[in-house]
Amino acid sequence: MNARALDEKIKNERAKKAVALAMKNRWEEAVAVNQTIVRDFPEDIGSYNRLGKALSELGRNK
């Protein structure tokens, strides 16, 4: 597996984890996972959307 494919796999696994946490209303954990995606994959627009939703659910969307 090349580096790009590995990065994509890591990003997708984290995204699935973030969504699963959100579905369980585990917003603090969802924030943390999405923050790692944003940090490591800043081009991933979906992670910003998920992060914003999680922060909104926590009332921290200012």
Contacts in CASP RR format, 6 or more apart in sequence:
PFRMAT RR
TARGET T0000
AUTHOR 0000-0000-0000
METHOD contacts of the structure
MODEL  1
MNARALDEKIKNERAKKAVALAMKNRWEEAVAVNQTIVRDFPEDIGSYNR
LGKALSELGRNK
1 9 0 8 1.000
7 41 0 8 1.000
10 40 0 8 1.000
11 37 0 8 1.000
11 40 0 8 1.000
11 41 0 8 1.000
11 44 0 8 1.000
14 33 0 8 1.000
14 36 0 8 1.000
14 37 0 8 1.000
15 37 0 8 1.000
15 44 0 8 1.000
15 46 0 8 1.000
15 47 0 8 1.000
15 50 0 8 1.000
17 33 0 8 1.000
18 30 0 8 1.000
18 33 0 8 1.000
18 34 0 8 1.000
18 37 0 8 1.000
18 47 0 8 1.000
18 50 0 8 1.000
18 54 0 8 1.000
19 50 0 8 1.000
21 27 0 8 1.000
21 29 0 8 1.000
21 30 0 8 1.000
21 33 0 8 1.000
22 30 0 8 1.000
22 50 0 8 1.000
22 53 0 8 1.000
22 54 0 8 1.000
22 57 0 8 1.000
25 57 0 8 1.000
27 54 0 8 1.000
27 57 0 8 1.000
27 58 0 8 1.000
28 58 0 8 1.000
30 50 0 8 1.000
30 54 0 8 1.000
31 51 0 8 1.000
31 54 0 8 1.000
31 55 0 8 1.000
31 58 0 8 1.000
34 47 0 8 1.000
34 48 0 8 1.000
34 50 0 8 1.000
34 51 0 8 1.000
34 52 0 8 1.000
34 54 0 8 1.000
35 51 0 8 1.000
37 44 0 8 1.000
37 47 0 8 1.000
37 50 0 8 1.000
37 51 0 8 1.000
38 44 0 8 1.000
38 47 0 8 1.000
38 48 0 8 1.000
38 51 0 8 1.000
41 47 0 8 1.000
52 61 0 8 1.000
55 61 0 8 1.000
END
